[in-house]
Amino acid sequence: MKILVTGGTGYIGSHTVVELQKKGFEVIIADNLSNSSADVVENISKITGIKPLFEKVDLSDQGPTQDLFNRYPGLNAIVHFAAYKAVGESVLHPLKYYQNNLGSLMNLLREMRNHGIRDIVFSSSCTVYGQPDVLPVTETAPIKQAASPYGNTKQISEEIMTDVSKVTPLQAIMLRYFNPIGAHESALIGELPLGVPNNLMPYITQTAIGKREFLRVFGKDYNTPDGTAIRDYIHVVDLAQAHVIAIERMLEGKNKQKVEVFNLGTGTGYSVMDVIKSFEYSTKKKLNYRFLERRPGDVQEIWADTEFANRELGWKASRDLNEMTLSAWNWERRLAGKS
């Protein structure tokens, strides 16, 4: 079975490629390398013994997207990660996010229709819920006005796929995941943002290794036990394995609706300070951190109700916070040549 993984050299994409290959799928990666490196392809092959096919392509450009699908006939399904993903940046550059995130999806869906490809797993996000009224948040929680253009692109993308599925054979599983952190146990792949990190974990590890002077903690006056924002952090390998299960579910005809939605998290909310303390405990490294003002677009607290995904997918996150923080540190140390 041939699977196209867009954004497959990125953080979650690369870990998903590994898990797909372990299950025997043939993987073709499409990525424009805007926030990743082609070296990832070699590192995936070191883990699995199989080098995935790689195409450098900007999927928001219709012509190259058409060419890609013409070069790879017989694709069975798509896993779509390719998107810009920084909440703060999206507030500053909304047009960049709308053009890339929505344009690439529409080009993909057009080529899926033209080539008779039915199934897509979509990388969605808990940002579609905004700040929920009830926690933990379930898949039936109302979709609120997005707190950022990034979140809005995820909402609109879900609406686009739902509308297209009503008038075409398209089937979609939308995985709304919470906050992926950590790295593969081999330390050969992990989160490697270009420039200054927008996400907490790489900022922690880069501070600990000496790349950053101090860790910026945005907000200490939230209405939470320690004043810092709360998120549901999930190990990236747990997350990747859920994508494989979702692909198999559709290919085997086990999905119960044409469009299905699942929350992917641990079901536990951890504050920023909880993550800092876990990192310090698991690595025995003290962090230099400072509190700054809240960041635009950030919600106060959110964590998942994962019961539906646990039951329907037969999937459950298994790695704890200390495993997440330690694996991220091992990855950072390997990058610095210290492991």
Secondary structure, DSSP 4 states (H G I P E B T S, - for coil): -EEEEETTTSHHHHHHHHHHHHTT-EEEEEE--SSS-THHHHHHHHHHS-PPEEEE--TTSHHHHHHHHHHSTT--EEEE--S---HHHHHH-HHHHIIIIIHHHHHHHHHHHHTT--EEEEEEEGGGG-S-SSSSBPTTS--PPPSSHHHHHHHHHHHHHHHHHTTSS-EEEEEEE-EEE---TTSSS----SSS-SSHHHHHHHHHHTSSSSEEEE-S-SSSTTSS-EE-EEEHHHHHHHHHHHHHHHHTT--SSSEEEEEES-S--EEHHHHHHHHHHHH-----EEEEPPPTT--SB--B--HHHHHHH-------HHHHHHHHHHHHHHHTT--
